Amino acid sequence: MTRKLFISALLALATTATVHAGGLMTNTNYHIAFDRMFARGASTEIDAAYSNPAGLAWGHEGFQFSLNFQKPWQYRNIELTTPAGSHTYEGKASAPVVPALFASYKKDRWALSTMIGIVGSGGFVEYKEGVPMFNALLGGTITTLTQGLSEATQGATPVVTPDQYDAEMKGKQYIYGGQLNFTCKIVDCLSAAVGIRANYYDGYYRGHVMAAKSNMGELANLSLDVDQKGWGFTPLVSVAYHKGPLTLTARYEFRTKIETTNETNSLNANLNTDKLVTEPLTQLVVAGAITPAKAQAIGQGIQQKMSGGFSSYTVPYEDGAKTRYDMPAMLSIAAGYEFNKNLRAALEYHFFDDKNAQMANDRQNELTHGTHEILAGVEWDINDKFTVSCGGQRTDYGLSDGYQQNTSFACDSYSVGCGGAWNVSDKMRLNVSYFCTLYSNYDKQTSYGLETYSRTNHVIGVGLDYKF
């Protein structure tokens, strides 16, 4: 069981590389207008190509496009508390500048639109000291092995525990998406849209953990270097009601099945059985404590058990093995209201059906419910040139101890954002934004101590909208 947990945890590293707003596997922040207001589900502007495709029926007549860039920073720390004290394992998650492109064309009662961006996850994470789970699991394997040897030799060999670890874990996960929508105004106050999004999963995880004893050298070395690729397609539908100052919308994304295939560069789970088993037995034979025949029987039994166990657990992660990283079905319901020509507000609700989206090792079964989000925002035109806005979001993932892992954990959160827009001309608008996410710590009691998971997140963004 210890070996299985180690390899499974190492592979789960891919799901940590997420820097986004939205569900466990889904991003919602593509356009800078979202970052500075959040509730954009009732938008009729260019960002509606993602957040409200049906709303483009009341958008700009003709062509428009938008190019957006965001820079996120995130830290994911694990504090391990034991009777001997506490230690914080720092994980830094980052991403390069993240782009997103929007475009639409409207003529009379119909519109065609597209959005291209990183639709799921997006970024890197690295733990330069590894994580506490790995040290405990590897140490436990070595202790169990030498405990068995000690019992077989009636206490003639000592139980070995590592006193040194060299560990590093890092991973990357991107889901690139390209979305195409067709919008039709059914009657003057009602529209509908259908769309399809192609999603490409690109990820990797690299890691190693080495355990050693100062007077024995290296005892074990476990390492992994795997790339994963996969495709999935998302059907989308949306409807919008717009009359006077009121806009009501609903959007539904169907579940996206993404099955990735391993491209395994290296996969090792090696114990130094010479130092841990062969050398102690040889010393006992030389000393006359046991016979060569008994030493051979003990050594073969232990090595066969350990070798067979490791190989059976690494089979799912060999080259060509497949893993599921589904994007869940999502429902968005929004209401927007214009109090006057300068002041607008919106309220929105998201539900991500995570429990019915298959994850690696069926982790979705550990969630208590799907993700619930509530978003609210307000926008004010100071004058014809400048607009300011702010908003907030509450996210509840339905977490449990069984879902949380050192290498893949989430924390419920509140997010707040603000920013503004400058109408450079009648055709061009510049958007800027900043938002941060305030996470609730999550405590999990393990066999080796109390783990406290914590996260921080900051994003700045700039974008340009242009109308033809």
C-alpha positions as a Markdown table, in Angstrom:
| # | Residue | x | y | z |
|---|---|---|---|---|
| 1 | Met | 0.0 | 0.0 | 0.0 |
| 2 | Thr | 2.9 | 2.4 | 0.8 |
| 3 | Arg | 4.4 | 1.9 | -2.6 |
| 4 | Lys | 1.1 | 2.3 | -4.4 |
| 5 | Leu | 0.4 | 5.6 | -2.6 |
| 6 | Phe | 3.9 | 6.9 | -3.5 |
| 7 | Ile | 3.6 | 6.3 | -7.2 |
| 8 | Ser | -0.1 | 7.5 | -7.3 |
| 9 | Ala | 0.9 | 10.7 | -5.5 |
| 10 | Leu | 3.8 | 11.4 | -7.8 |
| 11 | Leu | 1.5 | 11.1 | -10.8 |
| 12 | Ala | -1.1 | 13.3 | -9.3 |
| 13 | Leu | 1.4 | 16.2 | -9.4 |
| 14 | Ala | 0.0 | 17.3 | -12.8 |
| 15 | Thr | -3.2 | 18.6 | -11.3 |
| 16 | Thr | -1.4 | 21.1 | -9.1 |
| 17 | Ala | -0.3 | 23.3 | -11.9 |
| 18 | Thr | -3.4 | 25.4 | -12.0 |
| 19 | Val | -3.6 | 29.2 | -11.8 |
| 20 | His | -7.1 | 30.3 | -12.6 |
| 21 | Ala | -10.6 | 31.4 | -11.5 |
| 22 | Gly | -13.3 | 28.7 | -11.9 |
| 23 | Gly | -13.8 | 25.1 | -11.1 |
| 24 | Leu | -11.2 | 22.3 | -10.3 |
| 25 | Met | -10.5 | 21.7 | -14.0 |
| 26 | Thr | -12.1 | 24.7 | -15.8 |
| 27 | Asn | -11.0 | 28.3 | -16.2 |
| 28 | Thr | -13.4 | 31.2 | -16.4 |
| 29 | Asn | -11.1 | 34.2 | -16.5 |
| 30 | Tyr | -10.1 | 34.9 | -20.2 |
| 31 | His | -11.1 | 38.5 | -20.8 |
| 32 | Ile | -9.8 | 41.4 | -18.7 |
| 33 | Ala | -13.4 | 42.5 | -18.1 |
| 34 | Phe | -13.9 | 39.3 | -16.0 |
| 35 | Asp | -10.8 | 40.1 | -13.9 |
| 36 | Arg | -12.1 | 43.6 | -13.0 |
| 37 | Met | -15.8 | 42.7 | -12.6 |
| 38 | Phe | -16.2 | 38.9 | -12.4 |
| 39 | Ala | -19.9 | 38.6 | -13.1 |
| 40 | Arg | -19.9 | 38.8 | -16.9 |
| 41 | Gly | -22.6 | 36.2 | -17.7 |
| 42 | Ala | -25.0 | 38.9 | -18.9 |
| 43 | Ser | -22.4 | 40.7 | -21.1 |
| 44 | Thr | -23.3 | 41.7 | -24.7 |
| 45 | Glu | -19.8 | 42.9 | -25.4 |
| 46 | Ile | -16.9 | 41.0 | -27.1 |
| 47 | Asp | -16.2 | 38.9 | -24.0 |
| 48 | Ala | -19.6 | 37.4 | -24.4 |
| 49 | Ala | -18.0 | 35.1 | -27.0 |
| 50 | Tyr | -17.2 | 33.0 | -24.0 |
| 51 | Ser | -19.4 | 34.2 | -21.1 |
| 52 | Asn | -22.7 | 34.7 | -23.0 |
| 53 | Pro | -22.6 | 33.9 | -26.7 |
| 54 | Ala | -26.4 | 34.4 | -27.0 |
| 55 | Gly | -25.9 | 38.0 | -25.8 |
| 56 | Leu | -23.9 | 38.9 | -28.9 |
| 57 | Ala | -27.3 | 39.3 | -30.7 |
| 58 | Trp | -27.4 | 42.8 | -29.1 |
| 59 | Gly | -23.7 | 43.5 | -29.5 |
| 60 | His | -21.7 | 45.6 | -32.0 |
| 61 | Glu | -22.8 | 45.5 | -35.6 |
| 62 | Gly | -20.0 | 44.3 | -37.7 |
| 63 | Phe | -16.5 | 42.9 | -36.7 |
| 64 | Gln | -14.8 | 43.2 | -33.4 |
| 65 | Phe | -11.9 | 41.4 | -31.7 |
| 66 | Ser | -10.1 | 41.5 | -28.4 |
| 67 | Leu | -6.6 | 40.4 | -27.4 |
| 68 | Asn | -5.9 | 39.9 | -23.6 |
| 69 | Phe | -2.9 | 39.1 | -21.5 |
| 70 | Gln | -2.8 | 38.0 | -17.9 |
| 71 | Lys | 0.1 | 37.3 | -15.6 |
| 72 | Pro | -0.6 | 35.1 | -12.5 |
| 73 | Trp | 1.4 | 34.3 | -9.4 |
| 74 | Gln | 0.4 | 31.6 | -6.9 |
| 75 | Tyr | 2.0 | 29.9 | -3.9 |
| 76 | Arg | 0.8 | 26.5 | -2.6 |
| 77 | Asn | 2.3 | 25.7 | 0.8 |
| 78 | Ile | 2.0 | 22.6 | 3.0 |
| 79 | Glu | 2.8 | 23.0 | 6.7 |
| 80 | Leu | 3.6 | 19.7 | 8.4 |
| 81 | Thr | 3.2 | 19.7 | 12.2 |
| 82 | Thr | 4.5 | 16.8 | 14.3 |
| 83 | Pro | 5.5 | 16.4 | 17.9 |
| 84 | Ala | 9.1 | 17.3 | 16.8 |
| 85 | Gly | 7.9 | 20.7 | 15.4 |
| 86 | Ser | 6.7 | 22.1 | 12.2 |
| 87 | His | 8.1 | 22.7 | 8.7 |
| 88 | Thr | 6.6 | 24.4 | 5.7 |
| 89 | Tyr | 7.1 | 22.9 | 2.2 |
| 90 | Glu | 6.8 | 25.8 | -0.2 |
| 91 | Gly | 5.3 | 25.3 | -3.7 |
| 92 | Lys | 5.5 | 28.0 | -6.3 |
| 93 | Ala | 3.0 | 27.9 | -9.1 |
| 94 | Ser | 3.5 | 30.3 | -12.0 |
| 95 | Ala | 2.7 | 30.7 | -15.6 |
| 96 | Pro | 4.1 | 32.9 | -18.4 |
| 97 | Val | 1.9 | 35.6 | -19.7 |
| 98 | Val | -1.4 | 33.9 | -20.6 |
| 99 | Pro | -3.1 | 35.2 | -23.8 |
| 100 | Ala | -6.7 | 34.9 | -25.0 |
| 101 | Leu | -8.2 | 36.0 | -28.3 |
| 102 | Phe | -11.9 | 36.9 | -29.0 |
| 103 | Ala | -13.5 | 37.8 | -32.3 |
| 104 | Ser | -17.1 | 38.2 | -33.5 |
| 105 | Tyr | -19.1 | 39.3 | -36.5 |
| 106 | Lys | -22.7 | 40.4 | -36.2 |
| 107 | Lys | -25.2 | 41.2 | -39.0 |
| 108 | Asp | -28.8 | 41.9 | -38.3 |
| 109 | Arg | -30.2 | 39.0 | -36.3 |
| 110 | Trp | -27.3 | 36.6 | -36.3 |
| 111 | Ala | -23.7 | 36.6 | -35.1 |
| 112 | Leu | -20.6 | 34.3 | -35.4 |
| 113 | Ser | -18.0 | 34.4 | -32.7 |
| 114 | Thr | -14.9 | 32.6 | -31.5 |
| 115 | Met | -12.6 | 32.4 | -28.4 |
| 116 | Ile | -9.1 | 30.9 | -28.1 |
| 117 | Gly | -7.4 | 30.5 | -24.8 |
| 118 | Ile | -6.2 | 28.3 | -22.0 |
| 119 | Val | -9.6 | 26.9 | -21.0 |
| 120 | Gly | -8.4 | 24.5 | -18.2 |
| 121 | Ser | -5.8 | 24.9 | -15.6 |
| 122 | Gly | -2.6 | 26.6 | -17.1 |
| 123 | Gly | 0.8 | 26.9 | -15.4 |
| 124 | Phe | 3.6 | 25.2 | -13.6 |
| 125 | Val | 4.2 | 24.2 | -10.0 |
| 126 | Glu | 7.4 | 23.3 | -8.2 |
| 127 | Tyr | 8.3 | 22.0 | -4.8 |
| 128 | Lys | 12.0 | 22.4 | -4.4 |
| 129 | Glu | 12.1 | 20.3 | -1.2 |
| 130 | Gly | 9.6 | 17.7 | -2.4 |
| 131 | Val | 6.5 | 17.2 | -0.2 |
| 132 | Pro | 6.1 | 15.6 | 3.3 |
| 133 | Met | 4.1 | 12.7 | 1.9 |
| 134 | Phe | 7.0 | 11.4 | -0.2 |
| 135 | Asn | 9.5 | 11.5 | 2.6 |
| 136 | Ala | 7.1 | 9.6 | 4.9 |
| 137 | Leu | 6.1 | 7.1 | 2.3 |
| 138 | Leu | 9.6 | 6.3 | 1.1 |
| 139 | Gly | 10.9 | 6.1 | 4.7 |
| 140 | Gly | 8.0 | 3.8 | 5.6 |
| 141 | Thr | 8.9 | 1.5 | 2.7 |
| 142 | Ile | 12.5 | 1.2 | 3.8 |
| 143 | Thr | 11.6 | 0.7 | 7.5 |
| 144 | Thr | 9.0 | -2.0 | 6.6 |
| 145 | Leu | 11.6 | -3.8 | 4.5 |
| 146 | Thr | 14.3 | -3.8 | 7.1 |
| 147 | Gln | 11.8 | -4.6 | 9.9 |
| 148 | Gly | 10.9 | -7.8 | 7.9 |
| 149 | Leu | 14.6 | -8.6 | 7.6 |
| 150 | Ser | 15.2 | -8.1 | 11.3 |
| 151 | Glu | 12.3 | -10.4 | 12.2 |
| 152 | Ala | 13.6 | -13.1 | 9.7 |
| 153 | Thr | 17.0 | -13.0 | 11.3 |
| 154 | Gln | 15.6 | -12.8 | 14.9 |
| 155 | Gly | 16.9 | -9.3 | 15.5 |
| 156 | Ala | 20.4 | -9.9 | 14.2 |
| 157 | Thr | 20.0 | -7.0 | 11.7 |
| 158 | Pro | 18.9 | -3.5 | 12.7 |
| 159 | Val | 15.8 | -1.7 | 11.4 |
| 160 | Val | 17.1 | 1.1 | 9.1 |
| 161 | Thr | 15.5 | 4.5 | 8.9 |
| 162 | Pro | 16.7 | 7.2 | 6.4 |
| 163 | Asp | 18.2 | 10.4 | 7.8 |
| 164 | Gln | 18.6 | 12.2 | 4.5 |
| 165 | Tyr | 16.2 | 13.0 | 1.6 |
| 166 | Asp | 16.8 | 14.7 | -1.7 |
| 167 | Ala | 13.5 | 15.5 | -3.3 |
| 168 | Glu | 12.0 | 17.8 | -5.9 |
| 169 | Met | 8.6 | 17.8 | -7.6 |
| 170 | Lys | 7.3 | 19.9 | -10.5 |
| 171 | Gly | 4.6 | 19.7 | -13.1 |
| 172 | Lys | 2.8 | 21.5 | -15.9 |
| 173 | Gln | -0.7 | 21.3 | -17.0 |
| 174 | Tyr | -2.4 | 23.2 | -19.9 |
| 175 | Ile | -5.8 | 22.7 | -21.6 |
| 176 | Tyr | -5.8 | 24.8 | -24.7 |
| 177 | Gly | -9.2 | 25.5 | -26.2 |
| 178 | Gly | -10.7 | 27.0 | -29.4 |
| 179 | Gln | -14.4 | 27.8 | -29.3 |
| 180 | Leu | -16.8 | 28.6 | -32.2 |
| 181 | Asn | -20.4 | 29.9 | -31.6 |
| 182 | Phe | -23.4 | 30.7 | -33.8 |
| 183 | Thr | -26.0 | 33.2 | -32.4 |
| 184 | Cys | -29.5 | 33.9 | -33.6 |
| 185 | Lys | -32.0 | 36.5 | -32.3 |
| 186 | Ile | -35.3 | 34.6 | -32.3 |
| 187 | Val | -37.5 | 37.6 | -31.4 |
| 188 | Asp | -36.5 | 41.1 | -30.4 |
| 189 | Cys | -36.0 | 40.2 | -26.7 |
| 190 | Leu | -34.9 | 36.5 | -27.0 |
| 191 | Ser | -31.8 | 34.9 | -28.5 |
| 192 | Ala | -30.0 | 31.5 | -28.5 |
| 193 | Ala | -26.6 | 30.3 | -29.4 |
| 194 | Val | -24.9 | 26.9 | -30.0 |
| 195 | Gly | -21.2 | 26.2 | -30.1 |
| 196 | Ile | -18.4 | 23.7 | -29.9 |
| 197 | Arg | -15.0 | 23.9 | -28.3 |
| 198 | Ala | -12.0 | 21.8 | -29.1 |
| 199 | Asn | -9.7 | 21.2 | -26.1 |
| 200 | Tyr | -6.1 | 20.0 | -26.2 |
| 201 | Tyr | -4.5 | 18.7 | -23.0 |
| 202 | Asp | -0.7 | 19.1 | -22.7 |
| 203 | Gly | 1.0 | 18.3 | -19.4 |
| 204 | Tyr | 4.0 | 16.7 | -17.8 |
| 205 | Tyr | 5.3 | 15.8 | -14.3 |
| 206 | Arg | 8.8 | 15.3 | -13.2 |
| 207 | Gly | 10.0 | 14.3 | -9.8 |
| 208 | His | 12.4 | 12.3 | -7.7 |
| 209 | Val | 12.9 | 11.3 | -4.1 |
| 210 | Met | 16.2 | 9.8 | -2.8 |
| 211 | Ala | 16.5 | 8.5 | 0.7 |
| 212 | Ala | 20.0 | 7.8 | 2.2 |
| 213 | Lys | 21.7 | 6.9 | 5.5 |
| 214 | Ser | 24.8 | 8.7 | 6.3 |
| 215 | Asn | 26.8 | 5.6 | 7.0 |
| 216 | Met | 25.3 | 3.5 | 4.2 |
| 217 | Gly | 24.8 | 5.9 | 1.3 |
| 218 | Glu | 21.8 | 5.8 | -1.0 |
| 219 | Leu | 19.0 | 3.5 | 0.1 |
| 220 | Ala | 16.3 | 4.2 | -2.5 |
| 221 | Asn | 15.7 | 6.4 | -5.5 |
| 222 | Leu | 12.3 | 6.9 | -7.0 |
| 223 | Ser | 11.8 | 9.1 | -10.1 |
| 224 | Leu | 9.3 | 9.9 | -12.8 |
| 225 | Asp | 9.4 | 11.8 | -16.1 |
| 226 | Val | 6.1 | 11.5 | -18.0 |
| 227 | Asp | 4.4 | 13.7 | -20.7 |
| 228 | Gln | 0.7 | 13.5 | -21.3 |
| 229 | Lys | -1.4 | 14.5 | -24.4 |
| 230 | Gly | -5.1 | 14.3 | -25.1 |
| 231 | Trp | -8.1 | 15.8 | -26.9 |
| 232 | Gly | -11.7 | 16.5 | -26.0 |
| 233 | Phe | -14.7 | 18.3 | -27.4 |
| 234 | Thr | -17.3 | 20.5 | -25.6 |
| 235 | Pro | -20.8 | 21.2 | -27.0 |
| 236 | Leu | -22.3 | 24.5 | -25.7 |
| 237 | Val | -25.7 | 26.1 | -25.6 |
| 238 | Ser | -26.9 | 29.4 | -24.3 |
| 239 | Val | -30.0 | 31.6 | -24.2 |
| 240 | Ala | -30.5 | 35.3 | -23.4 |
| 241 | Tyr | -33.4 | 37.5 | -22.6 |
| 242 | His | -32.8 | 41.2 | -23.1 |
| 243 | Lys | -35.4 | 43.9 | -22.7 |
| 244 | Gly | -34.9 | 47.5 | -21.5 |
| 245 | Pro | -32.4 | 47.6 | -18.6 |
| 246 | Leu | -32.7 | 43.8 | -17.8 |
| 247 | Thr | -30.7 | 40.9 | -19.2 |
| 248 | Leu | -31.2 | 37.3 | -18.1 |
| 249 | Thr | -29.0 | 34.5 | -19.4 |
| 250 | Ala | -28.3 | 30.8 | -19.1 |
| 251 | Arg | -25.3 | 28.9 | -20.5 |
| 252 | Tyr | -24.6 | 25.2 | -20.4 |
| 253 | Glu | -21.3 | 23.4 | -21.2 |
| 254 | Phe | -21.6 | 19.6 | -21.6 |
| 255 | Arg | -19.0 | 17.3 | -20.0 |
| 256 | Thr | -15.8 | 17.0 | -21.9 |
| 257 | Lys | -14.2 | 13.6 | -22.0 |
| 258 | Ile | -10.4 | 14.0 | -22.1 |
| 259 | Glu | -8.3 | 10.8 | -22.1 |
| 260 | Thr | -4.6 | 11.4 | -22.1 |
| 261 | Thr | -1.9 | 9.0 | -23.2 |
| 262 | Asn | 1.5 | 8.7 | -21.4 |
| 263 | Glu | 4.7 | 9.4 | -23.2 |
| 264 | Thr | 7.0 | 8.0 | -20.5 |
| 265 | Asn | 10.6 | 9.2 | -20.7 |
| 266 | Ser | 11.6 | 7.4 | -17.4 |
| 267 | Leu | 9.9 | 5.6 | -14.6 |
| 268 | Asn | 12.0 | 4.1 | -11.7 |
| 269 | Ala | 11.1 | 2.8 | -8.3 |
| 270 | Asn | 14.3 | 1.3 | -7.0 |
| 271 | Leu | 15.4 | 0.1 | -3.6 |
| 272 | Asn | 19.1 | -0.5 | -3.0 |
| 273 | Thr | 18.5 | -4.1 | -1.8 |
| 274 | Asp | 22.2 | -4.8 | -1.8 |
| 275 | Lys | 22.7 | -2.4 | 1.0 |
| 276 | Leu | 19.5 | -3.1 | 2.8 |
| 277 | Val | 19.4 | -6.9 | 2.4 |
| 278 | Thr | 22.3 | -8.6 | 0.7 |
| 279 | Glu | 25.2 | -6.9 | 2.6 |
| 280 | Pro | 23.6 | -7.5 | 6.1 |
| 281 | Leu | 22.9 | -11.1 | 5.2 |
| 282 | Thr | 26.5 | -11.6 | 3.9 |
| 283 | Gln | 27.9 | -10.2 | 7.2 |
| 284 | Leu | 25.8 | -12.7 | 9.2 |
| 285 | Val | 27.0 | -15.6 | 7.1 |
| 286 | Val | 30.6 | -14.5 | 7.5 |
| 287 | Ala | 30.1 | -14.2 | 11.3 |
| 288 | Gly | 28.5 | -17.7 | 11.3 |
| 289 | Ala | 25.2 | -16.4 | 12.6 |
| 290 | Ile | 23.2 | -18.0 | 9.8 |
| 291 | Thr | 23.9 | -20.5 | 7.1 |
| 292 | Pro | 24.3 | -19.5 | 3.4 |
| 293 | Ala | 21.2 | -21.5 | 2.5 |
| 294 | Lys | 19.1 | -19.6 | 5.0 |
| 295 | Ala | 20.6 | -16.2 | 3.9 |
| 296 | Gln | 19.8 | -17.0 | 0.3 |
| 297 | Ala | 16.2 | -18.0 | 1.2 |
| 298 | Ile | 15.6 | -14.8 | 3.2 |
| 299 | Gly | 17.1 | -12.6 | 0.6 |
| 300 | Gln | 15.2 | -14.1 | -2.3 |
| 301 | Gly | 11.9 | -13.9 | -0.5 |
| 302 | Ile | 12.3 | -10.2 | 0.5 |
| 303 | Gln | 13.7 | -9.1 | -2.9 |
| 304 | Gln | 11.0 | -10.9 | -4.9 |
| 305 | Lys | 8.3 | -9.4 | -2.7 |
| 306 | Met | 9.6 | -5.8 | -3.1 |
| 307 | Ser | 10.5 | -6.1 | -6.8 |
| 308 | Gly | 7.1 | -7.5 | -7.7 |
| 309 | Gly | 5.2 | -5.0 | -5.7 |
| 310 | Phe | 6.9 | -2.0 | -7.3 |
| 311 | Ser | 6.6 | -3.3 | -10.9 |
| 312 | Ser | 2.9 | -4.0 | -10.5 |
| 313 | Tyr | 2.2 | -0.4 | -9.3 |
| 314 | Thr | 4.2 | 1.3 | -12.0 |
| 315 | Val | 2.3 | -0.5 | -14.9 |
| 316 | Pro | -0.5 | 2.2 | -15.1 |
| 317 | Tyr | 2.2 | 4.9 | -15.7 |
| 318 | Glu | 4.2 | 3.2 | -18.4 |
| 319 | Asp | 4.5 | 4.5 | -21.9 |
| 320 | Gly | 1.1 | 4.4 | -23.7 |
| 321 | Ala | -1.0 | 4.1 | -20.5 |
| 322 | Lys | -4.2 | 6.3 | -20.4 |
| 323 | Thr | -5.5 | 8.7 | -17.8 |
| 324 | Arg | -8.8 | 10.6 | -17.6 |
| 325 | Tyr | -8.9 | 14.4 | -16.9 |
| 326 | Asp | -12.5 | 15.3 | -17.8 |
| 327 | Met | -13.7 | 18.9 | -17.8 |
| 328 | Pro | -17.1 | 18.8 | -15.9 |
| 329 | Ala | -20.4 | 20.0 | -17.2 |
| 330 | Met | -21.0 | 23.6 | -16.2 |
| 331 | Leu | -24.2 | 25.6 | -15.8 |
| 332 | Ser | -24.1 | 29.4 | -15.6 |
| 333 | Ile | -27.1 | 31.6 | -14.8 |
| 334 | Ala | -26.8 | 35.4 | -14.8 |
| 335 | Ala | -28.8 | 38.6 | -14.4 |
| 336 | Gly | -27.6 | 42.0 | -15.4 |
| 337 | Tyr | -29.3 | 45.4 | -14.9 |
| 338 | Glu | -28.6 | 48.9 | -16.1 |
| 339 | Phe | -29.6 | 51.4 | -13.5 |
| 340 | Asn | -28.8 | 54.3 | -15.9 |
| 341 | Lys | -26.7 | 54.7 | -19.0 |
| 342 | Asn | -23.5 | 55.0 | -16.8 |
| 343 | Leu | -24.1 | 52.4 | -14.1 |
| 344 | Arg | -24.5 | 48.6 | -14.5 |
| 345 | Ala | -24.5 | 45.6 | -12.1 |
| 346 | Ala | -24.6 | 41.8 | -12.5 |
| 347 | Leu | -25.1 | 38.7 | -10.4 |
| 348 | Glu | -24.2 | 35.2 | -11.5 |
| 349 | Tyr | -24.1 | 31.6 | -10.4 |
| 350 | His | -21.9 | 28.7 | -11.6 |
| 351 | Phe | -22.2 | 25.0 | -11.0 |
| 352 | Phe | -19.5 | 22.6 | -12.1 |
| 353 | Asp | -20.6 | 19.0 | -12.0 |
| 354 | Asp | -17.2 | 17.7 | -10.8 |
| 355 | Lys | -18.6 | 14.5 | -9.2 |
| 356 | Asn | -19.6 | 13.2 | -12.7 |
| 357 | Ala | -16.4 | 14.1 | -14.4 |
| 358 | Gln | -13.9 | 11.3 | -14.3 |
| 359 | Met | -10.5 | 12.2 | -12.8 |
| 360 | Ala | -7.3 | 10.4 | -12.3 |
| 361 | Asn | -7.7 | 7.5 | -9.8 |
| 362 | Asp | -11.4 | 8.3 | -9.6 |
| 363 | Arg | -10.8 | 11.2 | -7.2 |
| 364 | Gln | -14.2 | 12.7 | -8.1 |
| 365 | Asn | -15.8 | 10.2 | -5.8 |
| 366 | Glu | -14.1 | 11.8 | -2.8 |
| 367 | Leu | -15.8 | 15.1 | -3.3 |
| 368 | Thr | -18.9 | 15.9 | -1.2 |
| 369 | His | -20.5 | 17.9 | -4.1 |
| 370 | Gly | -19.7 | 19.7 | -7.3 |
| 371 | Thr | -18.3 | 23.2 | -7.3 |
| 372 | His | -20.6 | 26.1 | -6.5 |
| 373 | Glu | -19.7 | 29.7 | -7.3 |
| 374 | Ile | -21.5 | 33.0 | -6.7 |
| 375 | Leu | -20.2 | 36.1 | -8.6 |
| 376 | Ala | -21.2 | 39.8 | -8.4 |
| 377 | Gly | -19.9 | 42.9 | -10.1 |
| 378 | Val | -20.6 | 46.6 | -10.8 |
| 379 | Glu | -19.4 | 48.9 | -13.5 |
| 380 | Trp | -19.5 | 52.7 | -13.7 |
| 381 | Asp | -18.8 | 55.0 | -16.7 |
| 382 | Ile | -17.1 | 58.0 | -15.2 |
| 383 | Asn | -17.5 | 59.7 | -18.5 |
| 384 | Asp | -17.3 | 58.9 | -22.2 |
| 385 | Lys | -13.6 | 58.0 | -21.9 |
| 386 | Phe | -13.2 | 56.1 | -18.6 |
| 387 | Thr | -14.9 | 53.2 | -16.9 |
| 388 | Val | -14.2 | 51.6 | -13.5 |
| 389 | Ser | -15.5 | 48.3 | -12.1 |
| 390 | Cys | -15.1 | 45.9 | -9.3 |
| 391 | Gly | -16.4 | 42.5 | -8.3 |
| 392 | Gly | -16.2 | 39.4 | -6.2 |
| 393 | Gln | -16.5 | 35.7 | -6.3 |
| 394 | Arg | -17.1 | 32.9 | -3.7 |
| 395 | Thr | -16.0 | 29.3 | -4.6 |
| 396 | Asp | -17.0 | 26.2 | -2.7 |
| 397 | Tyr | -15.5 | 23.0 | -4.1 |
| 398 | Gly | -17.0 | 20.3 | -1.8 |
| 399 | Leu | -13.6 | 19.1 | -0.5 |
| 400 | Ser | -12.8 | 16.2 | 1.8 |
| 401 | Asp | -9.7 | 14.6 | 3.3 |
| 402 | Gly | -9.9 | 11.8 | 0.8 |
| 403 | Tyr | -9.7 | 14.3 | -2.1 |
| 404 | Gln | -6.8 | 16.3 | -0.7 |
| 405 | Gln | -3.3 | 15.2 | -1.5 |
| 406 | Asn | 0.1 | 16.8 | -1.0 |
| 407 | Thr | 0.5 | 17.0 | -4.8 |
| 408 | Ser | -3.0 | 18.0 | -5.6 |
| 409 | Phe | -5.1 | 20.0 | -3.2 |
| 410 | Ala | -7.6 | 22.8 | -3.4 |
| 411 | Cys | -8.9 | 25.4 | -0.9 |
| 412 | Asp | -12.3 | 27.2 | -0.9 |
| 413 | Ser | -11.9 | 30.8 | -1.6 |
| 414 | Tyr | -13.1 | 34.4 | -2.0 |
| 415 | Ser | -11.8 | 36.5 | -4.9 |
| 416 | Val | -11.9 | 40.2 | -5.4 |
| 417 | Gly | -11.0 | 42.2 | -8.4 |
| 418 | Cys | -11.0 | 45.8 | -9.8 |
| 419 | Gly | -9.8 | 47.7 | -12.8 |
| 420 | Gly | -10.9 | 50.0 | -15.5 |
| 421 | Ala | -11.2 | 50.7 | -19.2 |
| 422 | Trp | -10.1 | 53.6 | -21.4 |
| 423 | Asn | -11.9 | 54.3 | -24.6 |
| 424 | Val | -8.9 | 55.4 | -26.6 |
| 425 | Ser | -11.2 | 56.1 | -29.6 |
| 426 | Asp | -14.6 | 55.2 | -30.8 |
| 427 | Lys | -13.2 | 51.9 | -32.1 |
| 428 | Met | -10.5 | 51.0 | -29.5 |
| 429 | Arg | -10.8 | 50.2 | -25.7 |
| 430 | Leu | -7.9 | 49.4 | -23.3 |
| 431 | Asn | -8.7 | 47.2 | -20.3 |
| 432 | Val | -6.5 | 46.8 | -17.2 |
| 433 | Ser | -7.2 | 44.7 | -14.1 |
| 434 | Tyr | -6.0 | 43.2 | -10.9 |
| 435 | Phe | -7.5 | 40.4 | -8.8 |
| 436 | Cys | -6.5 | 38.3 | -5.9 |
| 437 | Thr | -7.9 | 35.2 | -4.3 |
| 438 | Leu | -8.2 | 34.7 | -0.5 |
| 439 | Tyr | -8.1 | 31.0 | 0.4 |
| 440 | Ser | -9.3 | 29.2 | 3.5 |
| 441 | Asn | -6.7 | 26.9 | 5.0 |
| 442 | Tyr | -7.5 | 23.2 | 5.0 |
| 443 | Asp | -6.3 | 20.9 | 7.8 |
| 444 | Lys | -5.8 | 17.2 | 7.3 |
| 445 | Gln | -4.6 | 14.7 | 9.9 |
| 446 | Thr | -2.3 | 12.1 | 8.5 |
| 447 | Ser | -0.4 | 9.1 | 10.0 |
| 448 | Tyr | 2.8 | 11.2 | 10.1 |
| 449 | Gly | 1.4 | 14.5 | 11.4 |
| 450 | Leu | -1.1 | 17.4 | 10.8 |
| 451 | Glu | -0.9 | 18.9 | 7.3 |
| 452 | Thr | -2.2 | 22.4 | 6.7 |
| 453 | Tyr | -2.8 | 23.4 | 3.0 |
| 454 | Ser | -2.7 | 27.0 | 2.1 |
| 455 | Arg | -2.6 | 29.1 | -1.1 |
| 456 | Thr | -2.3 | 32.6 | -2.4 |
| 457 | Asn | -3.1 | 33.9 | -5.8 |
| 458 | His | -2.6 | 37.3 | -7.7 |
| 459 | Val | -3.3 | 38.1 | -11.3 |
| 460 | Ile | -2.7 | 41.3 | -13.3 |
| 461 | Gly | -4.1 | 41.8 | -16.8 |
| 462 | Val | -4.2 | 44.1 | -19.8 |
| 463 | Gly | -6.3 | 43.8 | -23.0 |
| 464 | Leu | -7.3 | 45.6 | -26.1 |
| 465 | Asp | -10.8 | 45.6 | -27.7 |
| 466 | Tyr | -11.2 | 46.9 | -31.3 |
| 467 | Lys | -14.3 | 47.4 | -33.4 |
| 468 | Phe | -14.5 | 47.6 | -37.2 |
